[in-house]
Amino acid sequence: MFVLFRRECDERVNEYVLASVVRCVTRLGSVVKDCLLHSLVVKSGLGEDVYVGTSIVDFYCKVGRVEDARMVFDGLVVKNAVTWTTVIAGYARVGKSEVSLKLLSIMKESDVVPDRYVLSSALSACSILGFLEGGKQIHGFVMRRGASMDISVSNSLVDFYVKCGKVRMGRTVFNQMLVKNVISWTTMISGDMQNSCDDEALSLFINTTRNGWKPDAFACTSALTSCASLEALEPGRQTHAYTIKINLDKDEFVNNGLIDMYSKS
């Protein structure tokens, strides 16, 4: 459709059309077509438009070409929250967490307020780096801006603290959450297990099921690992029965957890 428009219409392509086309090509995963589109964007003089530029940044990030994304990002005179989110998440996705955090610091000095996606990406970067002080600073920023404290940011905070070995802080955030989802419960259960708080992990797993939540395979595997560590056969059998009930007993990770649990109990 876009090619036909270019052939038969004399009108100049505007920023909205270009941004939409770039997003479509990005979803299709066509590197060659998007690179050609980028050339067209530059020739059209719309390379510095925030909507078009953000679409190009998103494309390069999604194909792992973050340095190209950064060049486009740096060339944008105006950047919005989506632009910052895209590049910060892009660097975090390819393992360049320290760059994500540097960009967050720069963003906080601008007029753009970090949204939940930026904050979650930055906390993930801190988790990977084990950067406790950085995560605490983000936590403080979130607390000062209470509106940013939605469930995804809260889950990221719990994940950050447990991965840094600060289980008590993670549990404090978890307990203060007014709204929880399966990810919240799973993150806390696995965090307890990973930090050898096996009794707490099992207790939380039981509470999860009693509260009507349906634990996923990761939560069930964490519970089974804790059963194995405690050599607790009966809770392990109950967890096994539960995985059968919710059709998770054929899951590869759950199966490995069951083998480990039975061999150690």
C-alpha positions as CSV (number, residue, x, y, z in Angstrom):
1,M,0.0,0.0,0.0
2,F,2.8,2.4,0.9
3,V,4.7,1.6,-2.3
4,L,1.5,2.2,-4.3
5,F,1.0,5.5,-2.5
6,R,4.5,6.6,-3.4
7,R,4.0,5.7,-7.1
8,E,0.6,7.2,-7.7
9,C,0.4,10.2,-5.3
10,D,2.3,13.4,-5.6
11,E,1.7,14.4,-2.0
12,R,4.6,14.6,0.4
13,V,4.7,11.7,2.9
14,N,4.0,13.1,6.4
15,E,5.4,12.0,9.7
16,Y,2.3,10.0,10.7
17,V,2.4,7.8,7.6
18,L,6.1,7.2,7.9
19,A,5.9,6.3,11.6
20,S,3.1,3.9,10.9
21,V,5.0,2.2,8.0
22,V,8.1,1.9,10.1
23,R,6.1,0.2,12.9
24,C,4.5,-2.2,10.4
25,V,7.9,-3.2,8.9
26,T,9.3,-3.6,12.4
27,R,6.5,-6.1,13.3
28,L,7.3,-8.0,10.1
29,G,11.0,-8.1,11.0
30,S,12.3,-7.0,7.7
31,V,15.7,-5.5,8.3
32,V,16.4,-4.6,4.7
33,K,13.0,-2.8,4.2
34,D,13.3,-0.8,7.4
35,C,16.9,0.3,6.5
36,L,15.5,1.5,3.2
37,L,12.7,3.3,5.0
38,H,15.3,4.9,7.3
39,S,17.0,6.3,4.1
40,L,13.7,7.6,2.9
41,V,13.0,9.2,6.3
42,V,16.3,11.0,6.1
43,K,15.7,12.2,2.5
44,S,12.2,13.4,3.4
45,G,13.6,15.7,6.1
46,L,11.5,14.0,8.8
47,G,14.5,12.3,10.5
48,E,14.3,14.6,13.5
49,D,10.5,14.2,14.0
50,V,9.9,12.6,17.4
51,Y,7.3,10.1,16.2
52,V,9.2,8.9,13.1
53,G,12.5,9.0,15.0
54,T,11.1,6.9,17.9
55,S,9.8,4.3,15.4
56,I,13.3,4.0,13.9
57,V,14.9,3.8,17.3
58,D,12.4,1.0,18.2
59,F,13.2,-0.9,15.0
60,Y,17.0,-0.8,15.5
61,C,16.6,-1.9,19.2
62,K,14.4,-4.8,18.3
63,V,16.9,-6.2,15.8
64,G,19.8,-5.7,18.3
65,R,21.4,-2.8,16.5
66,V,21.5,-0.5,19.6
67,E,24.4,1.6,18.4
68,D,22.4,2.6,15.3
69,A,19.4,3.2,17.5
70,R,21.6,5.5,19.7
71,M,22.7,7.5,16.7
72,V,19.1,8.1,15.7
73,F,18.2,8.9,19.3
74,D,21.0,11.4,19.8
75,G,19.9,13.1,16.6
76,L,16.4,13.8,17.9
77,V,16.0,17.4,19.1
78,V,12.8,16.5,20.9
79,K,12.4,13.2,22.8
80,N,9.3,12.0,24.6
81,A,8.8,9.3,27.3
82,V,8.4,6.6,24.6
83,T,11.7,7.6,23.0
84,W,13.6,7.3,26.2
85,T,11.8,4.1,27.2
86,T,12.6,2.5,23.9
87,V,16.4,3.2,24.0
88,I,16.8,2.4,27.7
89,A,14.9,-0.9,27.3
90,G,16.9,-1.6,24.1
91,Y,20.2,-1.4,25.9
92,A,19.0,-3.5,28.8
93,R,17.7,-6.2,26.4
94,V,21.2,-6.7,24.8
95,G,22.9,-6.8,28.2
96,K,24.3,-3.2,28.3
97,S,22.7,-2.4,31.6
98,E,25.2,0.2,32.6
99,V,24.3,2.3,29.6
100,S,20.6,2.0,30.5
101,L,21.3,3.4,33.9
102,K,23.4,6.3,32.5
103,L,20.6,7.1,30.1
104,L,18.1,7.1,33.0
105,S,20.3,9.6,34.9
106,I,20.3,11.9,31.8
107,M,16.6,11.5,31.4
108,K,15.9,12.5,35.0
109,E,17.8,15.8,34.3
110,S,15.5,16.5,31.3
111,D,11.8,17.6,31.3
112,V,10.6,14.1,30.6
113,V,9.4,12.1,33.6
114,P,10.4,8.4,33.6
115,D,7.3,6.2,33.2
116,R,6.8,2.7,34.5
117,Y,8.5,1.0,31.5
118,V,11.6,3.1,32.0
119,L,11.7,2.4,35.7
120,S,11.1,-1.3,35.2
121,S,13.9,-1.5,32.6
122,A,16.3,0.4,34.9
123,L,15.5,-1.8,37.9
124,S,16.2,-4.9,35.6
125,A,19.5,-3.4,34.7
126,C,20.4,-2.8,38.4
127,S,19.4,-6.5,39.1
128,I,21.7,-7.7,36.4
129,L,24.6,-5.6,37.6
130,G,23.9,-6.2,41.3
131,F,23.9,-2.4,41.6
132,L,22.1,-2.1,45.0
133,E,22.6,1.6,45.5
134,G,21.2,2.4,42.0
135,G,18.1,0.4,42.6
136,K,17.6,2.1,46.0
137,Q,17.8,5.4,44.3
138,I,15.2,4.4,41.8
139,H,13.0,3.1,44.7
140,G,13.3,6.5,46.4
141,F,12.4,8.2,43.1
142,V,9.3,6.0,42.8
143,M,8.3,6.7,46.4
144,R,8.5,10.4,45.8
145,R,6.3,10.1,42.8
146,G,3.6,7.8,44.2
147,A,1.7,7.8,40.9
148,S,4.6,5.8,39.3
149,M,4.2,3.0,41.8
150,D,2.0,0.7,39.7
151,I,2.1,-3.1,39.9
152,S,4.8,-3.6,37.2
153,V,7.2,-1.2,39.0
154,S,6.4,-2.9,42.4
155,N,7.1,-6.3,40.9
156,S,10.4,-5.0,39.4
157,L,11.4,-3.7,42.9
158,V,10.6,-7.0,44.5
159,D,12.7,-8.8,41.8
160,F,15.5,-6.3,42.2
161,Y,15.8,-6.7,45.9
162,V,15.6,-10.5,46.0
163,K,18.2,-10.8,43.2
164,C,20.5,-8.6,45.2
165,G,20.0,-10.8,48.2
166,K,17.9,-8.3,50.1
167,V,15.0,-10.6,50.7
168,R,13.6,-8.6,53.7
169,M,13.4,-5.5,51.6
170,G,11.7,-7.4,48.8
171,R,9.2,-8.8,51.2
172,T,8.5,-5.4,52.6
173,V,7.7,-4.1,49.1
174,F,5.6,-7.2,48.4
175,N,3.6,-6.8,51.6
176,Q,2.9,-3.2,50.9
177,M,1.5,-3.9,47.5
178,L,-2.3,-3.2,47.6
179,V,-2.7,-5.1,44.3
180,K,-0.8,-8.2,43.4
181,N,-0.8,-10.5,40.4
182,V,0.6,-13.9,39.6
183,I,4.0,-12.3,38.7
184,S,4.1,-10.7,42.2
185,W,3.6,-14.0,44.0
186,T,5.9,-15.9,41.7
187,T,8.7,-13.3,42.1
188,M,8.5,-13.5,45.8
189,I,8.3,-17.3,46.0
190,S,11.3,-17.7,43.7
191,G,13.2,-15.0,45.5
192,D,12.7,-16.8,48.8
193,M,13.8,-20.1,47.3
194,Q,16.9,-18.5,45.6
195,N,18.0,-17.0,48.9
196,S,17.5,-20.3,50.8
197,C,14.4,-19.0,52.6
198,D,12.7,-22.3,51.9
199,D,10.1,-22.3,54.7
200,E,9.0,-18.9,53.6
201,A,8.8,-20.0,50.0
202,L,6.6,-22.9,50.8
203,S,4.4,-20.9,53.1
204,L,3.9,-18.3,50.4
205,F,3.2,-20.9,47.8
206,I,0.4,-22.4,50.0
207,N,-1.0,-18.9,50.6
208,T,-1.0,-18.2,46.8
209,T,-3.2,-21.2,46.1
210,R,-5.5,-20.5,49.1
211,N,-6.0,-16.9,47.9
212,G,-7.3,-18.3,44.6
213,W,-4.3,-17.6,42.5
214,K,-3.0,-20.1,40.0
215,P,0.8,-20.4,40.3
216,D,2.7,-20.8,37.1
217,A,5.3,-23.5,36.3
218,F,8.1,-21.2,37.6
219,A,6.3,-20.9,41.0
220,C,5.6,-24.6,41.2
221,T,9.3,-25.4,40.4
222,S,10.5,-23.0,43.0
223,A,8.2,-24.7,45.6
224,L,9.5,-28.1,44.6
225,T,13.1,-26.9,44.9
226,S,12.4,-25.6,48.4
227,C,10.8,-29.0,49.3
228,A,14.0,-30.7,48.1
229,S,16.2,-28.4,50.1
230,L,14.1,-29.1,53.3
231,E,13.7,-32.8,52.4
232,A,10.0,-32.2,52.9
233,L,8.3,-35.2,51.2
234,E,4.7,-34.5,52.2
235,P,4.6,-30.9,51.0
236,G,6.4,-32.1,47.9
237,R,3.7,-34.7,47.2
238,Q,1.0,-32.0,47.7
239,T,2.8,-29.7,45.3
240,H,3.0,-32.6,42.8
241,A,-0.7,-33.3,43.2
242,Y,-1.4,-29.6,42.6
243,T,0.7,-29.6,39.4
244,I,-1.4,-32.5,38.1
245,K,-4.6,-30.7,39.0
246,I,-3.6,-27.6,37.0
247,N,-2.0,-29.6,34.1
248,L,1.6,-28.5,34.8
249,D,3.0,-31.9,35.6
250,K,4.3,-32.3,32.0
251,D,6.2,-29.1,32.1
252,E,9.9,-29.7,31.6
253,F,11.0,-27.5,34.6
254,V,8.3,-28.9,36.9
255,N,9.4,-32.4,35.9
256,N,13.0,-31.6,36.8
257,G,11.8,-30.1,40.1
258,L,9.8,-33.3,40.9
259,I,12.8,-35.6,40.1
260,D,15.0,-33.4,42.3
261,M,12.5,-33.3,45.1
262,Y,11.8,-37.1,45.2
263,S,15.5,-37.9,45.0
264,K,16.3,-35.8,48.0
265,S,13.3,-36.5,50.2
